[in-house]
């Protein structure tokens, strides 16, 4: 398996943190990493969902209008200017 540059960077970053640890701690980490790989290989892979799977999921859902939002944002103690938040 060929590692990408990003993978090499991640591995090197972890190694920089871990290389000063004792041999016992390194062996414990190896054990945990090995166990996590074994667990992954024996369980069913999670179904990967694409954004397109959710297309139309909110059809029929009503959202507040800008007037309703402005009304809710009014506070007698504060002057909230929503106009500054809207990109024209």
C-alpha positions as CSV (number, residue, x, y, z in Angstrom):
1,X,0.0,0.0,0.0
2,X,1.5,3.3,-1.1
3,X,1.0,6.1,1.4
4,X,0.1,9.6,0.1
5,X,2.0,12.7,1.1
6,X,-0.8,13.6,3.5
7,X,-0.6,10.2,5.2
8,X,3.1,10.4,5.5
9,X,2.7,13.8,7.1
10,X,0.2,12.5,9.6
11,X,2.4,9.5,10.5
12,X,5.5,11.7,10.9
13,X,3.6,14.1,13.1
14,X,2.4,11.3,15.4
15,X,5.9,9.8,15.4
16,X,7.4,13.1,16.5
17,X,5.0,13.0,19.5
18,X,5.3,9.3,20.3
19,X,9.0,8.5,19.8
20,X,10.0,9.7,23.2
21,X,7.7,7.4,25.0
22,X,8.9,4.3,26.9
23,X,8.9,0.9,25.1
24,X,6.0,-0.3,27.4
25,X,3.8,2.6,26.4
26,X,4.7,2.1,22.7
27,X,3.7,-1.6,23.0
28,X,0.4,-0.7,24.6
29,X,-0.3,1.7,21.8
30,X,0.6,-0.9,19.2
31,X,-1.8,-3.3,20.9
32,X,-4.6,-0.7,20.9
33,X,-4.0,0.2,17.2
34,X,-3.9,-3.5,16.2
35,X,-7.1,-4.2,18.1
36,X,-8.9,-1.3,16.4
37,X,-7.9,-2.7,13.0
38,X,-9.2,-6.2,13.9
39,X,-12.5,-4.8,15.1
40,X,-12.9,-2.8,11.9
41,X,-12.3,-5.8,9.7
42,X,-14.8,-8.0,11.5
43,X,-17.7,-5.6,11.6
44,X,-19.9,-4.6,8.7
45,X,-18.6,-1.4,7.0
46,X,-20.9,1.6,7.6
47,X,-23.1,2.5,4.6
48,X,-21.6,5.6,3.1
49,X,-24.2,8.2,2.4
50,X,-23.8,10.8,-0.2
51,X,-25.3,14.3,0.0
52,X,-27.5,13.5,-3.0
53,X,-29.2,10.8,-0.8
54,X,-30.7,13.7,1.2
55,X,-32.0,15.7,-1.8
56,X,-35.6,16.6,-1.2
57,X,-35.6,15.5,2.4
58,X,-36.9,18.9,3.6
59,X,-39.7,19.2,0.9
60,X,-42.8,20.3,2.6
61,X,-41.0,21.7,5.6
62,X,-41.9,25.3,6.3
63,X,-39.2,27.8,7.3
64,X,-39.7,31.2,8.9
65,X,-39.8,34.2,6.6
66,X,-37.3,37.0,7.0
67,X,-40.1,39.1,8.6
68,X,-40.7,36.4,11.2
69,X,-37.0,36.2,11.9
70,X,-36.8,40.0,12.3
71,X,-39.7,40.0,14.6
72,X,-38.2,37.3,16.8
73,X,-34.8,39.1,16.9
74,X,-36.3,42.4,18.2
75,X,-35.2,43.0,21.8
76,X,-36.2,46.1,23.7
77,X,-32.9,46.1,25.4
78,X,-30.7,45.7,22.3
79,X,-30.8,47.2,18.9
80,X,-30.1,44.3,16.6
81,X,-29.5,45.3,13.0
82,X,-30.1,42.3,10.8
83,X,-29.5,44.4,7.7
84,X,-25.7,44.1,8.4
85,X,-25.9,40.3,8.3
86,X,-27.6,40.0,4.9
87,X,-25.3,39.7,1.9
88,X,-26.8,41.6,-1.0
